[in-house]
Amino acid sequence: MFFVIFPVAGLASVLFAALVWLFAPFIALACRPDGNLPGVLQLCQTFDATLDEGWKGGYFGQLSASPTGITLWWYRSRWLQRNPGYSLDFSILGMPFIQTQWTVVRCDGVNFYAKGPGGAFCLEGVNRWGLHYKFGWKAWNMYDPQAKTWKAAPEWRDGIIPICFTVSR
């Protein structure tokens, strides 16, 4: 079932991410003082961080003071572009992670492949051209390669793993 769903859900994820990336400067204008987006716009941001994580977490360099005005808006826009639509991938396109229903087929330090229930899958690795790929549902985050065992899903994730469809350098 999930193997059939993935092409449609993966495409939805990519298209939504592209729209969020494109409209990030406008979406960031709606950000509340607490760094979160209101209502349905929350699907545009990460489920586990506010739009202020980029500058607070030092992802864009260390700042001597908290940004305000146009600088704050710029950092929030950049964070949306760095992580576009991740809450959609988690809350709508994600799936429950139950350790006993997943089997690791390959984990060699570079590539990871696991099979889950109903045709769910997780592929993560680097190809011969140096492209990093991530397809399926993010089960690799739940695996400890040293112990060769599954980790429990963090409580803040409610046992859900998000869908992923990315290729990057």
FIKELO-261185 format. One line per 5 residues: number of its first residue (from 1); for each residue x, y, z of C-alpha. Coordinates in steps of 0.1 Angstrom, whole numbers. Layout:
NUM) X,Y,Z  ...
END
This chain:
1) 0,0,0  27,26,10  48,17,-20  19,27,-42  11,58,-21
6) 48,71,-21  49,84,-56  19,106,-51  28,116,-15  64,122,-25
11) 54,144,-54  30,163,-30  59,168,-6  82,181,-33  56,204,-48
16) 46,218,-14  83,223,-5  89,242,-37  59,265,-31  70,271,5
21) 106,278,-7  93,302,-34  69,321,-11  90,319,21  95,357,22
26) 58,363,21  50,334,45  75,348,70  55,380,72  27,361,89
31) 51,348,117  38,354,152  61,370,179  68,335,193  84,325,160
36) 56,302,149  32,305,119  -5,307,126  -31,281,117  -27,261,85
41) 5,280,77  22,258,104  24,231,78  51,253,61  75,252,91
46) 93,224,109  72,206,135  101,207,160  114,243,158  102,278,154
51) 112,301,125  138,316,149  158,284,151  180,295,122  195,324,141
56) 190,311,176  207,278,168  236,294,150  227,279,116  234,313,100
61) 264,322,121  267,336,156  249,369,162  259,395,187  223,405,193
66) 188,392,186  177,404,152  147,427,147  127,442,119  138,433,84
71) 168,413,96  145,390,117  122,387,87  152,377,65  164,350,90
76) 129,336,92  126,335,54  159,317,52  148,291,78  117,284,58
81) 137,280,27  161,256,45  133,235,58  103,240,36  71,222,44
86) 85,198,69  53,198,91  33,186,61  58,157,57  54,148,93
91) 18,154,102  -1,146,70  23,125,49  41,108,78  33,73,92
96) 34,56,126  67,40,134  65,6,151  100,-9,155  88,-45,152
101) 73,-39,118  106,-27,102  135,-47,89  169,-33,80  181,-48,47
106) 213,-28,44  232,-5,67  269,-1,57  278,34,70  270,50,36
111) 237,35,25  206,25,45  177,5,33  148,-7,54  114,-22,47
116) 83,-15,68  47,-25,69  24,-23,39  53,-17,14  67,13,34
121) 104,17,28  134,39,36  163,46,13  191,69,24  226,71,11
126) 251,86,-14  253,75,-50  285,73,-72  282,109,-83  282,122,-47
131) 245,130,-45  229,123,-12  194,108,-15  166,102,9  134,85,-2
136) 105,69,16  99,74,53  127,86,76  133,53,95  171,58,94
141) 166,84,122  152,56,144  181,32,138  213,29,158  239,14,135
146) 265,8,162  240,-13,183  223,-26,152  189,-20,168  160,3,165
151) 156,33,189  123,43,203  107,72,186  110,104,207  78,113,226
156) 77,147,208  72,128,175  42,108,188  58,77,172  55,93,137
161) 82,93,110  79,119,82  80,112,45  111,122,26  119,128,-10
166) 152,147,-14  183,147,-34  211,171,-25  249,176,-28
END
